[in-house]
């Protein structure tokens, strides 16, 4: 009996020790793995004039170069440095084998709707909208190009929504740090490329799911959109975007380590491209209506009901990537009676929203829960009755 107790105690200590050593994001950023999406036989998304794999490689190499040159002591590793096919599981294995402190995956988006455009940065988690699931599906589908894909991914089928249930069991121990970096990347990238802000999002990416460190996946823009593509394929713009991501990295490193590495001079995408960006405005309204439809149908539960945590309100509109919301995923905004309101999460139950409210307590002590039915705000008491 005595021995058994000792054994249990030892087990508890070991478990605690393990959880602590694996789950805590380190306070030093000494190694970073940069992952250029796709490559070789996998072109990724295809635009009218170029391919995703070339854009991601150009930005990844430039980003790595900038980090090496400007952040002394940081080791930079790449999952690929040339146009080769690298399986998804190999990409995360490289990061884990190197015991990296950060994993940055670079991609471009594409959509059937040629008007869809903009920059978004993902952290690992369960998708809240069908459009987020679609992005994860597209990126995970790279595994289908592997010869023996079943032996590496088991029964996971990237195209089946049911497969994504496994991610609901996953707890992201690095969510805070990942979202912190993601917010910074969004802010710096948008300043540079002037694209539509699609925010910091969550979805089940195989490559992020497997890495044991804070990680993000950047969708620079839509290669399927003419104006985004022009920027994505432009060499100067690629370099400018790499500078922006590098600055986000420096800001993150400074915040975590308390260092004061100066930021690089940021560049905006080149003038000829900027002109084209202005033309996009004509299409803006059209895409907006597509987007808002997507939002209401996908972010609410089957009964059209959803609970959100309101964290901030202001008569002045600010971006969902504003510094205020650093480290928080799924920030949304809406306007009510000429006041802009900022919310986090979109949950099927009051209890789930409460759990989110708890995590935000320190930053937003006055946050409270609001409810929507079929996209319209309703009293919380009514919503709770409906959800029971
Ligand atoms: Zn991709």
Boltz pocket constraint, residues with backbone or C-beta under 6 A from the ligand:
constraints:
  - pocket:
      binder: B
      contacts: [[A, 37], [A, 38], [A, 44], [A, 45], [A, 52], [A, 106], [A, 107], [A, 108], [A, 138], [A, 139]]
      max_distance: 6.0
